[in-house]
């Protein structure tokens, strides 16, 4: 009977050690996943910041483009007026 109890105790201790190892591995895995999530969150923050910067740059370039187009249109009008004046003079 004592032999059976010793074997059972050894079996239970082995199971406890195995469970402890499994818990340790799961804890490490959870910590790794938590770290990965934090890294991804930082990357998302950077991408959002870059997106906002690029959107602002796009607006700036669109405003510049519109200004250039307006200046071209004004210059074309002036040229047309000059052409009309030159035609009238000749």
N, C-alpha and C positions, 0 to 999 in steps of 0.2 A: 504494500500500500504506500509506503514511504517513497519507493522508487517511482511509482506512478505520479505522486504529488511533485517530486523533483522534476520529472519529465514535463509535467504540465506547467510548472513554474518556469522552466527553461523555455518552453514554447511561448508562454505569455510574454516573458521578457524579450524574446526574439521579435515577437509581433509588435511590442511597444517600441523597440528600437527601429523596426521597419517603418512604423507609423511616424515616429519622430523624424526620421530621414525624409519621409514623404512630405511631412509638414514643412520641414526646412526648405526642401526643393520648391514646394508650392509658394512659400513665403518669398524666396529669391525670385521666382517667376513673377509674382505679383509686384515686387519692388521694381523689377526690370520693366514690366508693363507700365507701371506708374511713371517711371522715368521716361519711357518712350512717349507716353501721353504728354508729359510736360514739354519734351523736345518738340513734339508735333504742334502743341499749342503755341510755343514761341515762334515756330516757323509760320504758322497761320497768321500770327500777329505781324510778322515781318512782311508777309505777302500782302496783307491788308494795307499796311503802311505804304508799301511800294505801289500798290494799286491806286491809293489815294493820290500819291505823288504824281503818278503817270496821268491820272485823270486831270489833275491841275495843269500838268504840262500840256495835255491835249487842248484844254481850254485856252491856255496862253497861245499856243500855236494857231488855233482856230481864229482867235482875235487878231493875231498878226496877219494871217492869211486874208481875213476879211478886210483889214486895213489896206493891204497891198492891192486887193481887188478894187477897192474904192478908189485908191490913188490911180490905178490903171484906167478905170472908167472916167475919172476926171480928166486925165491926160488925153484920153481918146476924144472927149468932148471938146477940149481945147484945140486939138488937132483938126477936128471937123470944122470948128469955127474958123480956124486959120485957112483951111482949104476953101471954105465958102468965101472968105474975104479975098483970097488970092484969085478965085474965079471971078469975083465981082470986079476986081481991079483990072484983070486982063480983059 
